């Protein structure tokens, strides 16, 4: 079994709210041209015993990158992805080498001091996406009522209650195109997230078969 309604949503962020009452998610408000009050839930804390998030900011995209070319060609709005293979539009952190596992930062939700928690790394990118009206591509699971998207993290390598949602080429993510950029950011930027308890290696079905990020990246 995989996550439901997997796809990518192209739009523009209008607001980033990093903290909510439950503290598990921040929220991006975005528009796709047809709807102006769409929501994206961004995991900032896990409900597992180890609540930390693994963060990657990938800046190695350019207009010639195969994924960038595919994304630039899709229309604004939500596009369902049913092809869970390397030839489709879906993301797979591990099987397509989207991330270097060992370059991931394993981060708590909030810590005193600079550059040491998940919000310290998310806030500059998402605030810039809002202020610069960057083109935004959100990968994950569409809400059942259609008003937004969640599961924008890695969706494989889980054990326990979420193992039933493991799959390949169905990972979440946030990808931005800042263009020439008027601020600190320019070009293509990607943010990929995982949970500390997820596995760094998975089988052909996306099930865990290796050490966790916590074990690999340390405490």
Secondary structure, DSSP 4 states (H G I P E B T S, - for coil): ---SSEEEEEEEEEEEE---TTSSEEEEEEE-SS-S-EEEEEE-S-SSSS--EEEEEE----TTSHHHHHHHTSPSEEEE----STTSS-B-TTTTT-S-GGGPEEEBS--SSSS-BHHHHHHHHHHHHHHTT-EEEEEEEE-TTSSEEE--S--SS--GGGGGG--SS-B-EEEEE-TT-SSS--SEEEEEEEETTSBS-B-TTS-B-S-BHHHHH--
